[in-house]
């Protein structure tokens, strides 16, 4: 083999190596680009949405979406409440309830109505939180404290077969005068006239942390709640708006009540509204201090205790279903 042949072979080997190296480099480059593209796509997707686990629950038909914010924080709960509460395009509910940690109680509660406004208190939601935290093993206590915007509430859980069936909530002392919530000269109202553009009513104001106007009627079926509810909710006497309850005393002594909730409209039940109705009935001599409030979604038992002045509400709490929903970030 002469020198030229050896040189030619070495040249071929060198050329092949160069081609091989170029091929590997191109292959590595393509792999890197593909991986980068996959990574970018995943990051973009993750930045756009995240999955939130929720539980749909109701108390006497008053239904909310419940989220444990210790596991699933929500940055804009008002926006989420509006989107998720819609029955045709969302989950469907009267609002959104956030369960969180508290430095002064066992748990905390924040409530956002279907219109995104934040509520101070909800009796039905309080009962459902009692069931949620016990049934999901977040606590083993049968008496739970709950921090709300209207103070700390005490929940007594009634257990059956290892699950919460009913809850009694200490709703605290009702306020009959609150100038921040009602613009009358006395800062209150008991069986006084309140007028809309169409009709005059006799109303009683009761604050259960949130404001309520209770009106007693002879025939609750005659009340056109979708028409009169918004007018009374936005009445100029109530600077923070007001929840409106119409109630009728039934022959058996129970009270049939329908409610227009501020920020949500007609709901199947309202825990604070049931308490306000019971207090107003007692104040107006229409019932004693213990009463049964019958609402569209079910019954609640209310006791306005003469010894400590507190109102105690007892009723069911029901889990409907669990699910996941994507939320834009």
Phi, psi and omega in degrees: 000125182273176184296322182296321180295315179300316181297318181297318179295316179298322179297318179296318179298316180298316180297318179296319178298319179297317177297318179297314179297319179296318179298314179298318180298316180296319179298314179297320180298315179297318179298317180297316180296319179297314179298318178298319180297317178297317181296315180299317181298315179296318180295319179296319178296315181296326179289330184281320185221157169216152182268134179243126174275137181222164173232129175270125181223160174216150173240108183056036177090350177279099192258136179225162172263126184249132179229131174278102186284350173290333177260327184226083179294144180239120186287322182233079184295330179297316179295317180298320180299318180295313183291313186284333183286341182296128186286328184269332185240355180234211178280320182095115181187175172275352180161191184238133179241127179255126178257122184225183177277163181215147176269350184239355181212178179292320180214167174238158179226132169236139184236130176239124181291172182297338178267005178093349179287149181267131179265153180279327187200150173211117182293318180295319178294324178299316179297318180295326176295321176303317178292317183301309187289329180281312183293333178266013175061030174278345175206156173246008179285146174260359171226116189240140175260142185227123178277126177231172178292345177252023176110181180272127179252147180253125181251122174258118186268132177257112189262139173219123181055040175079005180234153177282124179258316177223162178222136171256125182249128171281104185275359178084193183267128178290144175259130179259350177226125177204092184302337179289337186249345178217127188263055172260167182297325181272347185078015180208185179195120174231113180052049178247159184286136172222131188242144167254188180287352183243331190206157174255142179232161173252113188241157176233130180267131175221130176256120175249041190096320171241155188279142179225141172244117183253128181235125179267135181229161179279328181221104184292337180291342181276352183278123175269081188301319179299334181272314186273333182305306181298325180295319180284324178302319184260018180298139182300343177292343187241095185297335179256015189066178186207150170276141186240127177240130169254133185224146177232135176280121181273162182303330180275005178091350176282166183245122176270123186230142171234149189229142168246110183269136178296132179087347181232336183084213180289129175233163183289335181195161176211118183293311179293327177293323176296318178296314180298321179296317179296318179295314180297322179296319179293316180298326183265010176070025182261349177199171175276201183271355173239130183209161175249125179257120181259118182243175182303326184263354181147186186253148171232144178258125185241134177231113174267097189288124182288335184290313183246356178077002182276154175256128180246127182246129179235133179187178185281163172221128189230132173273131181262303177195167175244159179191182175234146177221141178276140180231133176290142180260000000 
